[in-house]
Amino acid sequence: MAKIQIFLAVFPSLASSALIILAMFLFSGCYTLKQGNTMLGYLGHAIPLEELSASADSDPANTAAFVKRVMDIRRFAMEELGLKESKNYTRYVELDRDYLAAVVSACAADSFTRHEWRFPVVGTVPYKGFFDSEDAKKEAARLKAEGLDVWIRGVDAFSTLGWFRDPLYSYMKNYTDYQLADLIIHELLHATVFVRGRVQFNEQLAEFVGTQGARLYIESRYGTGSGEYQSIDRSAADGLAFRRFLSELGAELETLYSRTDLNREAKLAEKERIIKAAQERFDHEYETRFQSDNYRGFAKLPVNNAYLDLYRLYNEEDNFFADLYEAIPDSPPEGDDPGIRRLRTFIAAAAVLNNSREARKDPRSVLQAALVL
Protein backbone atom coordinates (compact mmCIF):
# COMPACT_ATOMS: atom_id res chain seq x y z
CA MET A 1 0.00 0.00 0.00
CA ALA A 2 2.85 2.40 0.67
CA LYS A 3 3.84 2.55 -2.98
CA ILE A 4 0.26 3.21 -4.03
CA GLN A 5 -0.09 6.07 -1.58
CA ILE A 6 3.23 7.63 -2.64
CA PHE A 7 2.38 7.26 -6.30
CA LEU A 8 -0.86 9.15 -5.85
CA ALA A 9 0.98 11.94 -4.08
CA VAL A 10 3.33 12.63 -6.96
CA PHE A 11 1.18 11.59 -9.92
CA PRO A 12 -1.90 13.81 -9.38
CA SER A 13 -3.03 13.63 -13.02
CA LEU A 14 -1.88 10.21 -14.11
CA ALA A 15 -3.23 8.35 -11.11
CA SER A 16 -6.79 9.39 -11.85
CA SER A 17 -7.83 6.55 -14.08
CA ALA A 18 -6.95 3.49 -16.09
CA LEU A 19 -8.59 1.42 -18.74
CA ILE A 20 -9.09 -1.63 -16.53
CA ILE A 21 -11.43 -3.34 -18.94
CA LEU A 22 -13.95 -5.98 -17.94
CA ALA A 23 -12.45 -8.54 -20.31
CA MET A 24 -9.46 -8.77 -17.97
CA PHE A 25 -11.75 -10.19 -15.34
CA LEU A 26 -13.74 -12.50 -17.61
CA PHE A 27 -10.81 -14.64 -18.68
CA SER A 28 -7.55 -16.04 -17.25
CA GLY A 29 -8.72 -18.62 -14.71
CA CYS A 30 -8.35 -17.86 -11.01
CA TYR A 31 -7.63 -14.25 -11.79
CA THR A 32 -11.09 -14.13 -13.34
CA LEU A 33 -12.92 -15.49 -10.35
CA LYS A 34 -11.46 -13.21 -7.71
CA GLN A 35 -11.26 -9.94 -9.66
CA GLY A 36 -14.55 -10.51 -11.47
CA ASN A 37 -16.46 -11.37 -8.31
CA THR A 38 -15.12 -8.29 -6.54
CA MET A 39 -16.00 -5.96 -9.39
CA LEU A 40 -19.44 -7.43 -9.89
CA GLY A 41 -19.95 -7.13 -6.15
CA TYR A 42 -19.22 -3.42 -6.34
CA LEU A 43 -21.60 -3.02 -9.25
CA GLY A 44 -24.26 -4.99 -7.39
CA HIS A 45 -24.06 -2.64 -4.41
CA ALA A 46 -24.26 0.50 -6.54
CA ILE A 47 -27.26 2.70 -5.82
CA PRO A 48 -28.81 5.33 -8.11
CA LEU A 49 -27.70 8.89 -7.44
CA GLU A 50 -31.33 9.82 -6.82
CA GLU A 51 -31.44 7.38 -3.89
CA LEU A 52 -28.10 8.66 -2.59
CA SER A 53 -29.39 12.20 -2.62
CA ALA A 54 -32.51 11.17 -0.72
CA SER A 55 -30.82 8.83 1.76
CA ALA A 56 -29.73 9.56 5.31
CA ASP A 57 -26.21 10.95 5.32
CA SER A 58 -23.77 12.35 7.87
CA ASP A 59 -23.13 15.25 5.51
CA PRO A 60 -26.30 15.68 3.42
CA ALA A 61 -25.30 19.09 2.04
CA ASN A 62 -22.03 17.71 0.67
CA THR A 63 -23.79 14.66 -0.76
CA ALA A 64 -26.46 16.75 -2.48
CA ALA A 65 -23.79 19.05 -3.91
CA PHE A 66 -21.84 16.04 -5.18
CA VAL A 67 -24.88 14.63 -6.98
CA LYS A 68 -25.59 18.02 -8.53
CA ARG A 69 -21.98 18.39 -9.72
CA VAL A 70 -21.91 14.92 -11.27
CA MET A 71 -25.16 15.40 -13.14
CA ASP A 72 -24.02 18.77 -14.47
CA ILE A 73 -20.69 17.35 -15.67
CA ARG A 74 -22.48 14.43 -17.36
CA ARG A 75 -24.82 16.81 -19.16
CA PHE A 76 -21.88 18.94 -20.27
CA ALA A 77 -19.92 15.91 -21.50
CA MET A 78 -22.74 14.35 -23.48
CA GLU A 79 -24.86 17.30 -24.58
CA GLU A 80 -22.17 19.90 -25.18
CA LEU A 81 -19.08 17.84 -26.02
CA GLY A 82 -20.93 15.05 -27.82
CA LEU A 83 -19.61 12.10 -25.83
CA LYS A 84 -21.65 8.91 -26.11
CA GLU A 85 -24.98 8.90 -24.26
CA SER A 86 -24.81 6.39 -21.43
CA LYS A 87 -25.90 5.63 -17.88
CA ASN A 88 -22.31 5.75 -16.67
CA TYR A 89 -21.79 7.67 -13.43
CA THR A 90 -25.44 7.62 -12.44
CA ARG A 91 -24.83 5.08 -9.66
CA TYR A 92 -22.75 5.23 -6.49
CA VAL A 93 -20.70 2.76 -4.44
CA GLU A 94 -19.54 3.31 -0.86
CA LEU A 95 -15.95 2.14 -0.26
CA ASP A 96 -13.76 2.23 2.83
CA ARG A 97 -10.62 3.35 0.96
CA ASP A 98 -9.55 6.19 -1.34
CA TYR A 99 -8.71 4.19 -4.46
CA LEU A 100 -10.46 1.55 -6.55
CA ALA A 101 -7.76 -0.87 -7.67
CA ALA A 102 -4.04 -1.51 -7.58
CA VAL A 103 -2.47 -1.78 -11.02
CA VAL A 104 0.83 -3.47 -11.82
CA SER A 105 3.07 -2.28 -14.66
CA ALA A 106 6.43 -3.77 -15.64
CA CYS A 107 9.32 -2.96 -17.93
CA ALA A 108 12.72 -4.41 -18.79
CA ALA A 109 15.39 -3.29 -16.32
CA ASP A 110 17.91 -2.34 -19.03
CA SER A 111 15.58 -0.82 -21.65
CA PHE A 112 12.12 0.72 -21.99
CA THR A 113 10.66 -2.48 -23.39
CA ARG A 114 7.20 -2.83 -21.83
CA HIS A 115 5.87 -6.03 -20.38
CA GLU A 116 2.36 -6.67 -21.71
CA TRP A 117 -0.56 -8.93 -20.84
CA ARG A 118 -2.85 -10.29 -23.54
CA PHE A 119 -6.61 -10.55 -23.10
CA PRO A 120 -9.48 -11.46 -25.44
CA VAL A 121 -11.47 -8.63 -27.03
CA VAL A 122 -9.12 -5.81 -25.98
CA GLY A 123 -5.82 -7.33 -27.10
CA THR A 124 -2.54 -6.56 -25.33
CA VAL A 125 -2.44 -4.15 -22.41
CA PRO A 126 0.59 -2.82 -20.49
CA TYR A 127 -0.87 -3.26 -17.01
CA LYS A 128 -2.89 -5.66 -14.89
CA GLY A 129 -5.42 -4.55 -12.27
CA PHE A 130 -6.22 -6.07 -8.87
CA PHE A 131 -8.90 -5.03 -6.40
CA ASP A 132 -6.84 -6.54 -3.56
CA SER A 133 -3.48 -4.81 -3.17
CA GLU A 134 -1.96 -8.02 -1.78
CA ASP A 135 -2.66 -9.73 -5.09
CA ALA A 136 -0.94 -6.85 -6.88
CA LYS A 137 2.11 -7.27 -4.64
CA LYS A 138 2.28 -10.98 -5.44
CA GLU A 139 2.15 -10.26 -9.17
CA ALA A 140 4.85 -7.61 -8.72
CA ALA A 141 7.07 -10.06 -6.82
CA ARG A 142 6.67 -12.64 -9.60
CA LEU A 143 7.71 -10.12 -12.25
CA LYS A 144 10.64 -8.86 -10.19
CA ALA A 145 11.86 -12.45 -9.91
CA GLU A 146 12.01 -12.46 -13.72
CA GLY A 147 14.36 -9.47 -13.61
CA LEU A 148 11.81 -6.82 -14.58
CA ASP A 149 11.35 -3.35 -13.15
CA VAL A 150 7.88 -3.16 -11.58
CA TRP A 151 5.58 -0.42 -10.34
CA ILE A 152 2.27 -0.57 -8.46
CA ARG A 153 -0.11 2.36 -8.69
CA GLY A 154 -3.53 3.11 -7.35
CA VAL A 155 -6.33 4.12 -9.72
CA ASP A 156 -9.68 5.59 -8.80
CA ALA A 157 -11.73 4.76 -11.90
CA PHE A 158 -11.95 2.35 -14.81
CA SER A 159 -14.00 1.91 -17.95
CA THR A 160 -15.97 -1.20 -18.93
CA LEU A 161 -16.43 0.32 -22.41
CA GLY A 162 -20.19 0.46 -21.99
CA TRP A 163 -20.69 -3.18 -21.02
CA PHE A 164 -21.80 -2.13 -17.54
CA ARG A 165 -22.83 1.13 -15.92
CA ASP A 166 -19.56 2.45 -14.53
CA PRO A 167 -20.27 3.83 -11.04
CA LEU A 168 -18.95 6.64 -8.90
CA TYR A 169 -17.18 5.87 -5.63
CA SER A 170 -17.43 7.52 -2.24
CA TYR A 171 -13.93 9.03 -2.24
CA MET A 172 -14.88 11.08 -5.30
CA LYS A 173 -17.17 13.25 -3.17
CA ASN A 174 -14.11 15.23 -2.07
CA TYR A 175 -12.78 15.90 -5.57
CA THR A 176 -12.71 19.45 -6.91
CA ASP A 177 -14.96 20.28 -9.84
CA TYR A 178 -11.97 20.11 -12.16
CA GLN A 179 -10.81 16.71 -10.87
CA LEU A 180 -14.31 15.29 -11.10
CA ALA A 181 -14.85 16.65 -14.62
CA ASP A 182 -11.46 15.36 -15.78
CA LEU A 183 -12.19 11.88 -14.46
CA ILE A 184 -15.73 11.61 -15.85
CA ILE A 185 -14.87 13.05 -19.28
CA HIS A 186 -11.76 10.85 -19.53
CA GLU A 187 -13.75 7.70 -18.80
CA LEU A 188 -16.68 8.68 -21.02
CA LEU A 189 -14.19 9.17 -23.85
CA HIS A 190 -13.09 5.54 -23.40
CA ALA A 191 -16.73 4.49 -23.75
CA THR A 192 -17.04 6.68 -26.87
CA VAL A 193 -13.80 5.80 -28.68
CA PHE A 194 -11.81 2.59 -28.37
CA VAL A 195 -9.22 1.13 -30.75
CA ARG A 196 -8.51 -2.52 -30.02
CA GLY A 197 -4.88 -3.28 -29.19
CA ARG A 198 -3.88 0.41 -29.10
CA VAL A 199 -3.83 1.10 -25.39
CA GLN A 200 -1.25 3.88 -25.54
CA PHE A 201 -3.23 5.74 -28.19
CA ASN A 202 -6.48 5.21 -26.25
CA GLU A 203 -4.97 6.49 -23.02
CA GLN A 204 -3.28 9.52 -24.57
CA LEU A 205 -6.48 10.44 -26.41
CA ALA A 206 -8.55 10.14 -23.23
CA GLU A 207 -5.93 12.07 -21.27
CA PHE A 208 -6.07 14.94 -23.77
CA VAL A 209 -9.87 15.05 -24.04
CA GLY A 210 -10.28 14.70 -20.27
CA THR A 211 -8.01 17.59 -19.38
CA GLN A 212 -9.20 19.81 -22.23
CA GLY A 213 -12.85 19.03 -21.52
CA ALA A 214 -12.45 19.69 -17.80
CA ARG A 215 -10.80 23.03 -18.53
CA LEU A 216 -13.70 24.02 -20.80
CA TYR A 217 -16.18 22.90 -18.15
CA ILE A 218 -14.57 25.11 -15.48
CA GLU A 219 -14.39 28.01 -17.93
CA SER A 220 -18.08 27.64 -18.80
CA ARG A 221 -19.16 27.51 -15.15
CA TYR A 222 -16.76 29.94 -13.46
CA GLY A 223 -15.03 32.03 -16.16
CA THR A 224 -11.35 32.40 -16.99
CA GLY A 225 -10.78 34.99 -14.28
CA SER A 226 -11.94 32.72 -11.46
CA GLY A 227 -9.71 31.11 -8.87
CA GLU A 228 -10.92 27.70 -10.03
CA TYR A 229 -9.72 28.36 -13.57
CA GLN A 230 -6.43 29.95 -12.57
CA SER A 231 -5.58 26.98 -10.37
CA ILE A 232 -5.80 24.79 -13.50
CA ASP A 233 -3.06 26.88 -15.13
CA ARG A 234 -0.81 26.56 -12.09
CA SER A 235 -1.34 22.81 -11.91
CA ALA A 236 -0.82 22.42 -15.66
CA ALA A 237 2.44 24.36 -15.50
CA ASP A 238 3.74 22.11 -12.73
CA GLY A 239 2.61 19.00 -14.60
CA LEU A 240 4.41 20.13 -17.74
CA ALA A 241 7.59 20.87 -15.75
CA PHE A 242 7.47 17.40 -14.20
CA ARG A 243 6.90 15.69 -17.55
CA ARG A 244 9.84 17.57 -19.04
CA PHE A 245 12.06 16.50 -16.18
CA LEU A 246 11.06 12.85 -16.61
CA SER A 247 11.52 13.13 -20.38
CA GLU A 248 15.06 14.41 -19.86
CA LEU A 249 15.80 11.58 -17.45
CA GLY A 250 14.31 9.04 -19.86
CA ALA A 251 16.41 10.38 -22.74
CA GLU A 252 19.57 10.08 -20.64
CA LEU A 253 18.72 6.48 -19.82
CA GLU A 254 17.87 5.71 -23.46
CA THR A 255 21.38 6.82 -24.40
CA LEU A 256 22.81 4.54 -21.73
CA TYR A 257 20.76 1.53 -22.83
CA SER A 258 21.87 1.98 -26.45
CA ARG A 259 25.56 1.71 -25.60
CA THR A 260 27.24 -1.40 -26.96
CA ASP A 261 30.46 -1.08 -24.93
CA LEU A 262 28.73 -1.92 -21.63
CA ASN A 263 27.34 -5.23 -20.46
CA ARG A 264 24.00 -5.52 -18.66
CA GLU A 265 25.49 -5.34 -15.16
CA ALA A 266 27.41 -2.18 -16.00
CA LYS A 267 24.31 -0.58 -17.52
CA LEU A 268 22.24 -1.35 -14.43
CA ALA A 269 24.88 0.15 -12.16
CA GLU A 270 25.10 3.30 -14.28
CA LYS A 271 21.32 3.47 -14.41
CA GLU A 272 21.15 3.63 -10.60
CA ARG A 273 23.75 6.39 -10.55
CA ILE A 274 21.88 8.43 -13.18
CA ILE A 275 18.54 8.12 -11.37
CA LYS A 276 20.05 9.02 -8.01
CA ALA A 277 21.78 12.07 -9.48
CA ALA A 278 18.55 13.14 -11.16
CA GLN A 279 16.60 12.89 -7.91
CA GLU A 280 19.21 14.93 -6.07
CA ARG A 281 19.07 17.55 -8.83
CA PHE A 282 15.27 17.49 -8.68
CA ASP A 283 15.33 18.25 -4.95
CA HIS A 284 17.93 20.99 -5.34
CA GLU A 285 16.06 22.73 -8.17
CA TYR A 286 12.53 22.19 -6.89
CA GLU A 287 11.77 25.80 -5.92
CA THR A 288 12.75 27.09 -9.35
CA ARG A 289 10.77 24.44 -11.26
CA PHE A 290 7.45 24.17 -9.39
CA GLN A 291 4.78 26.39 -7.88
CA SER A 292 3.19 23.75 -5.63
CA ASP A 293 4.27 20.90 -3.36
CA ASN A 294 2.60 18.20 -5.46
CA TYR A 295 5.82 16.62 -6.70
CA ARG A 296 8.12 16.88 -3.68
CA GLY A 297 7.94 13.15 -2.98
CA PHE A 298 9.65 12.22 -6.25
CA ALA A 299 13.18 12.36 -4.83
CA LYS A 300 12.33 9.69 -2.26
CA LEU A 301 10.70 7.21 -4.66
CA PRO A 302 12.40 3.99 -5.82
CA VAL A 303 12.22 5.21 -9.43
CA ASN A 304 12.77 2.62 -12.14
CA ASN A 305 11.96 2.03 -15.81
CA ALA A 306 8.40 0.91 -15.09
CA TYR A 307 7.70 4.17 -13.28
CA LEU A 308 9.21 6.31 -16.04
CA ASP A 309 7.47 4.37 -18.80
CA LEU A 310 4.04 5.16 -17.35
CA TYR A 311 4.50 8.76 -18.44
CA ARG A 312 5.25 7.57 -21.94
CA LEU A 313 2.02 5.59 -21.88
CA TYR A 314 -0.21 8.47 -20.84
CA ASN A 315 1.59 11.51 -22.20
CA GLU A 316 2.48 12.12 -25.82
CA GLU A 317 5.92 13.50 -26.62
CA ASP A 318 4.99 15.42 -29.77
CA ASN A 319 1.74 17.29 -28.89
CA PHE A 320 -0.03 15.40 -31.66
CA PHE A 321 -3.55 15.73 -30.23
CA ALA A 322 -3.09 19.34 -29.13
CA ASP A 323 -1.79 20.35 -32.56
CA LEU A 324 -4.72 18.63 -34.32
CA TYR A 325 -7.16 20.28 -31.94
CA GLU A 326 -5.73 23.76 -32.47
CA ALA A 327 -5.73 23.28 -36.26
CA ILE A 328 -9.51 22.76 -36.38
CA PRO A 329 -10.89 25.86 -38.12
CA ASP A 330 -13.33 28.09 -36.31
CA SER A 331 -16.89 27.48 -37.40
CA PRO A 332 -19.62 30.12 -37.69
CA PRO A 333 -21.09 31.16 -34.32
CA GLU A 334 -23.75 28.75 -33.10
CA GLY A 335 -24.49 30.29 -29.74
CA ASP A 336 -21.96 28.27 -27.78
CA ASP A 337 -18.30 28.64 -26.88
CA PRO A 338 -15.80 28.21 -29.78
CA GLY A 339 -13.60 26.02 -27.58
CA ILE A 340 -16.51 23.68 -26.90
CA ARG A 341 -17.35 23.56 -30.62
CA ARG A 342 -13.76 22.72 -31.43
CA LEU A 343 -13.56 19.88 -28.89
CA ARG A 344 -16.94 18.54 -30.03
CA THR A 345 -15.60 18.43 -33.60
CA PHE A 346 -12.46 16.68 -32.40
CA ILE A 347 -14.44 14.03 -30.48
CA ALA A 348 -16.79 13.43 -33.44
CA ALA A 349 -13.78 12.83 -35.70
CA ALA A 350 -12.20 10.47 -33.15
CA ALA A 351 -15.41 8.41 -33.03
CA VAL A 352 -14.74 7.43 -36.66
CA LEU A 353 -11.92 5.22 -35.33
CA ASN A 354 -14.44 2.77 -33.87
CA ASN A 355 -15.46 1.49 -37.32
CA SER A 356 -12.08 1.70 -39.03
CA ARG A 357 -9.91 -1.34 -39.67
CA GLU A 358 -7.06 0.97 -40.58
CA ALA A 359 -7.23 2.53 -37.13
CA ARG A 360 -5.80 -0.65 -35.61
CA LYS A 361 -2.70 -0.18 -37.75
CA ASP A 362 -2.33 3.59 -37.59
CA PRO A 363 -4.96 5.40 -35.48
CA ARG A 364 -3.17 8.72 -35.70
CA SER A 365 -3.36 8.86 -39.50
CA VAL A 366 -7.03 7.90 -39.47
CA LEU A 367 -7.82 10.60 -36.91
CA GLN A 368 -5.84 13.18 -38.85
CA ALA A 369 -7.67 12.30 -42.06
CA ALA A 370 -11.04 12.52 -40.30
CA LEU A 371 -10.25 16.06 -39.22
CA VAL A 372 -9.51 17.29 -42.74
CA LEU A 373 -12.71 19.25 -43.18
N, C-alpha and C positions, 0 to 999 in steps of 0.2 A: 504493500500500500504506500510506502514512503515514496517510491519512485513515481507513482501516479500523482500523489499530492504535489511533489516538486514539479513535475511536468506541467501540471495545470497552472502553477504559479508563474512559470516563465514562458508558456505557450498560450497566452490569453486568446489568440484568434484561432490557432490551429486545433486546440483541444476541444473546440466546440462541437464537432460532429465527425461522423465517419459513415461511410457507406457499408454498414454491417448488414448485409442483405440476407433475407430470410433463407435463401437457398443454402447458405452456410450451415444452417441449423436443420435442414431437411435431409441432409445426406451426411456420410462419413461416420456411420456406426454410433459408438458410444458418445461421441461428441454431439451427435444429433440429439440423442435422448435427453442429455442433461441441459444443453443450451436451449433446445427447442421447448422443453417443458417449462423452463424458467421464463422464457419470453412469452410463451402462450399464457402462462400464469399471470404475467403482468397485464397482458391484453385483456384477460378475463376479468381482472379486477378494475379495469378502467371504467370510470363513470362519466356520463355526459357533463359538459361544462355547466349546463343549465342546472343539473342536480348539485354540482359543487357550489354554485353560486347561492343556491337555496338551502344548503345544508348548514348544520351547526358548525361553527368554526371559532378557534381561539382568536383569530384576527379577521373578522368578517369584512372589514373595510379593505384590507389588503387583498383578500381573496376576490372580492367583487371587482376591484381595480384590475387585478390580474386577468380575470375573465374578459373584462372590457378591452384590455390591451390586446389580448390574443385575437379576439374577434375582429378588432379593427385592423390588425396586421394581416390576418387572413383575407379580409375584404380587399385591402390594398394589393396584396400579392396576386390574387386571382382576378379581381375586377379591373385594376389599374395596370398591373404589369403583365397580365395575360397568362399567368401560370395555370397549370391544369386544375380544373375544378375537382375538388375531392373533399372527403370528410376527415382528412388528416388534421390533427391538432384541434379536434372538437371533443376529445375525451381526456381524462386526467387520471394519473396513477400516483398514489402516495408511496414514497420510498423513504427509508431511514438512512440514506446516504446522499452525497452530493454529486454522484456520477452514475451513469447507467451501466457501463461495461468497461472491462479492462481489455485493451487491444495490444497484441504482440506484433512487433515488426522486427525483421532481421535483415542483415546485410553481411556480405563477406567482410572479413576483418582487414584485408589488404587491398580492397577495391570497393567501388560503390555499386557492386553487383547485387541487386536485390534478391532476397529469398521470396518466393511466391508460393501460394497455395492455390490449387485448382479445384473449382466447384462447378457442378452442372449449372446450366442456364446463364450464369454470370461470367464464366470463364476463370481466368487467373486473377488473383487479387494479392496485393502485397502486405496483407495483414490478416490476423485471425482474432476474432472477438470472443471473450468469455464473460459471462455474468458473474462468475465467482473469481475473485482475484487470485485465489490459491491455484486454480486451474491455469490461469495465465502464467503464474510463476513456474509451474511445472513445465509448461510448454517452453518457456524461456530457458529453463535449465537444460532441457533436452537439446535446444538449438545451440546453446553455449557449448555443450559437450561436443558438438560437431565442429566447433571452431568459429562459429559465427558471432558477429556483434549483434546484440539484442537490445530492444527497448520496449518497455511497457508504458502505455499511456492510458489515461482515463478519457472516456468520451461521454458526452451527455445527451446524445441523440443519435438515431440511425434511421435509415430509410428502408422500408420493405417494398419500395417501387410500386406502391399502390395495391399490393396484394392484401394488406391489412390496413386498418385505420391507425396510422402512427399516432401515439398519444403524447401528451405533455406529462412532465414529471414534477413532483412537488418542489424540488430545488430550483426550478425555473421561475418560481414566484418572486424570487429576489433579483432576477436579472433586470438590467436597465432596459429601457425601450429599444435602444440600439442593439444590445445583445440578443434580445428576444426576437427582434425583426430579422437580424442576421441569421440566427439559427433556423427560424421558420422558413424564410425565403430560400436559404441554402438547401434545406431538405425538400421543400416543394419543387425546387429545380430538379433534384434527382428524380422525383416522381413524374416530372414533365419531360425530361431528356435523359436518355440512358443509352450509351453505346457499349454493347457487349465486348468484354475483354479489353476495354480502354479505361481502366480505373484512373490513371493519372489524368487523362483528359477530362473525365467526368468530374473528378475532384477539383481540378483547377477551374473548370467552367462554373461549378457550383460555388466555389470560393469567390470568384469574381462577381457573379450575379448576386450572391448573398450580401457581400459587403457593399456593392453599388446600390442594390435595392434597399438595404437598411439605411444607407445615407440619404437616399431620396425620400424614404419614409419619414425620417427625422426632419428633413428640410420641409416636407409638406405639412407636417404637424406643428413644428416649432419655429421654422424660419432659419435662415443661415446666420443670423446674428445672435441666436440663442446660445446659452451655455451648453445645452445638449449637443448642438451641432458643432460648436467649437471644440468640444472634448473629443469628437471623432477625429478632427484634424490632428490634435495632439497625439492621440493614440496611433493614428495612421503613420505619423512621422516617426514615432518610436518603433513601430513594427517594420517600417522600411529600413531604418537604421540597423535593426537586428538582423533582418534578412541579408542586408549587404555584408554585415560582419560574417555571418555564416557562409555566405557565398565566397568571400575572400578566403576563409579557412578551408572550405571545400576545394577551391582551386589550388591552394597550396598542397593539400593532400593528394589531389589528382596528379600533380606534378611528381610527387614522391612515388605514387603507385606505378607511374609509367616508367620509372627508371629501371634499366636492365642491368645496371652494375651492382645492384643490391639484392640479396636473397630475402626470403620472406621474413625471417627473424630480424634482419637489420631494418627492413621497412617498418615492422611493427614497433620496434624500439624508437625509430625516428618519428613515427606517427604519435607516440605518446609524448615525446618531447615537443612536437609542434602544437599539439592540443593544449598541453600545459602552458606553454608560452603564450598561446592565444588567450587562454582564460586569464592569465596574469595581466596581459595587455588590456583585456576587456575590463577588468576591475579598475585598472589604473586610469583608463580613459572614459569611465562610465559617465561622469558628470558632463563631459563635453559632447557625448553622443546622444544622451537620453534626457527627456523631460520628466519622466515618471520613474517609479521604483519597480515597475512591472518585470524587469529583466535582471534584477540584481542577483537572483539565485543561480544564474548561468555558470558563474565561475566555480561553483561548488558541485556542479553536476558531473557524473562519470560519463562525459561526452564520448560518443563513439560513432562509427559510420552509420549505424541504424538511426541514431538520433539525427544526425546531419541530413540523412537521405529523406527524412520525413518532410523537410522543407522543400526538397526537390519535388516530392510527390504533390504537395498542395500549392506550391507557388511557382509560377512560370518565371523563367529567366529573361524572356524577351518581350514582355508586355504585349503578347499577341492579342489577347482578348481586349485589353484596354485600347490598343491601337485600332482594332476593328470597330469597337464601340464608338470611339471618337470620330471615325471616318464616316459614320452613318450620316447622310445629309439631313439637314433640318427639313421637316415637313411643314406644310401650311398650318397655321394655328388651328387647333381643334378644341380649344377651351381648357386644355390641361397643360401641365408643365412640359417643356421641351425635353427635359431630362428623362421624364417618365415615358414620353413617346419614344425616345431613342432606345431605352432599355426594353420597352415592349416590342419594338421592332427586332432588337437583338435576340430576345427570347423566342419570338416567332420563327426567326431564321434557324435558330438552334434546334427547334422542334423537328425540322426537316430531317435531322440526323437519325431519328427513330426509324424511319422507313428506307434508309439508304444502306445498301450493301457496301458501297464504297466507303462509307463512314468507318467501317470496321478496319479498313486499311489505312485511311488517312482522314480522320475526322476534321482536322484543321482546314484542309483544302475544301472539303464539302461545305463547312460553315462559311468559309470565305466566299465561295461561289454563291451561296444562298443569300449573302448580303450585298451582292452586286445588283443594285436596284435599277 
